[in-house]
Amino acid sequence: MQHYRKIKQPGATFFFTLATYQRRKILDKAPYYQALKSAISAVRKTHPFTIEAFVLLPDHLHCIWTMPSNDCDYAIRWGLIKNQVSRQEKALTKTAMIGQSRISEESGFWERRVWKHQIGDDKDYAVHVDYIHWNPVKHGYVSKVNHWPYSSFHKFVKKGVYPPDWSGMPNEELEMSFGEF
């Protein structure tokens, strides 16, 4: 039996990748995007965390969170977010989308696991932020980073971290998969 080690360091910063079941391209559609936004907002009220960077693509998302200094339970947060989005999706479609899951009660909206990486230092953080913002170009959704609307890139431009015309030309580290399948 395979054992998964959960990283337990309060206040840590993590990079996450989360995908829809069978990579269905629906997350950028208004009802699903709004359901995700609503779920994240609701969960942050009861289980705070800071979103450092974020990108939403049709079939997956990447983000960086920093946990509170007294808490390290990212799993409960993802569980609540995934559950809320799945329930809203069921209400939208009026039927559950049944996946080929080993657990019959699962909705089939999300892949079962969330890929995670604990950010180790400033360079690691910068590489992962760049990867998040480059991702829509990597997948061919846009030709320029600033053309993708579902990204924290625009906030980073306002803060002066990136120039508005940042090309996002990938370096060797940006070509890694970071949890994408």
N, C-alpha and C positions, 0 to 999 in steps of 0.2 A: 504494500500500500504506500502510495506517495504521500509525504507529509509536506505541507506548505508552511513556511515560517512567516509569521506576521511580524513586521517591524513595529516595535513598541517603544517609541521615543517621543514623549510629550513635546509639543512645540516644533516638531520636525516639519520639513517641507518635502512634499511628494509630487512626482509626476505620475499621472494616470492616463490610461487609454481604456475606453469603454466602447463596445461595438453593439450594434443591433443584431438580433438573431438572424443568422444566415446573411448578414451584411445587407439587409434590406435598406434601400435608399429612401428614407422617409424623414430623417431628423430635421432637415431644413424646410420641411413643409410647415406652414403656420400652426396648425393645431398641435403638432408634436413639439415644435420649438417652444411654443407657449407653455405646453405641459411641463417640459423640462425646466424652463425658466421659473415657473411657478413652484415646482417641486424643490428646486435648489433654494429658492427664497424661503419657503416654508421650513425646510430643514435647517437652514442657517439661523433661524430664529430660536430654535430649541437646541441645536447642536452647532454652535458657531465654528466657522473656519474662514480663512481669507482665500479668495481666489486671486492668485497672482497672475495667471495667464490662461487663456482659454481659446479653443477653436472648435467649432461645430461643423462637421461635414455631413453629407447625406446619410452615411452609414456608420459613422463613429465620431468620437470626440476625443480631444486631448486637453488636459488641463494640469495646472500646478496649483496645489493647495498648501497653505501653511496652517498647521493645527494650533489650537490654543496652547499656551505654556503648561497647562495642567491636564492635557487630554491628548490621546494618541489614537482614538478609535475612529479611524476613517471608514472602517467596514460598516459600522452602524449607519453612518451618513450615506454611503453609497446604497446600502440596503433600503433605506427609507426613500431615497431619491428614485431608485429603480422601481420600487413598489408603487409610489405615487404616480409616476409616469405610466406604468402598466395599467393601473386602475383608471386613469384618465383616458388612456387609449381604448380600453374596453368600453368605457362610456361613450366615446366618440363613434366607435364602430358597431356598438351594440352586441358584439360577440367577442369572445376571447380568441386570440390568435394562438392556436395550439401548435407548439413546437415539438420537436422530437426529443423532448427532455426526459431524463431519467426520473424526474419528479413531476408527476402529472399535473400538479397544481401550478406549476410555473406558467407564466403567461405566454412565453415565446416571443416577447418583445425584445429582450436584451440577451446577449450572450451571458452565460452564467458567471464568468469570472471578470474581475477588473484587473488589468495589468498595472502594476505599480513599480515605482523605483524611488527610493529615498535620495533626494538631492544631497550631494556630498559637500559641495563647496561652490564658490561664486562662478567658477568656470563651468561646472556641471549645470548650474542654474541657467547661465547664459546660453549654453548649447541647447538645453531643453526649451527655453523660451523661443529661441530662433527656430527650432524644429517645429514648434507649435505654429508659429506664424508662417513658416514656409510650406506647411502641409497642404493647403489648397492648391498651390502651384505644383507640388510633387505629384498630386493625384490628378492633375490636368483640369481642375475646375475653373481656374483662371490663369492668365499668363503673367499677372503681376500681383504681388502680395496685397497691395492696397485695394484691389478690386473685390476681395472677398469680404462680404458684410458680417459674417458670423465669427468674428475674431477680435481678440483683445488688441490686435496690432494697432488699431486706430487710437486706442487709449495710450498705448506706448508712444505713438507719434505725438500726441498732445502733451505728454510728459517730457518730450525731448529725447527719449531713448533711441528712437529710430528717426531717420529723415523720412518724409512722406513718400519719397520715391525709392526707399530701400529695395534693392533688387532681390535680396534674400538668396543670392547666389549660394548654392549649397557648398559647404566644405565636407570633408570626409565624414565628420561626425553627423552631419545632417542627412546623410544618405543611409544611416542606420535605420532600423525599423521601429524602435521604441515601442514595442508591443503590438505593432500592426501585424496581421497574419497574412 
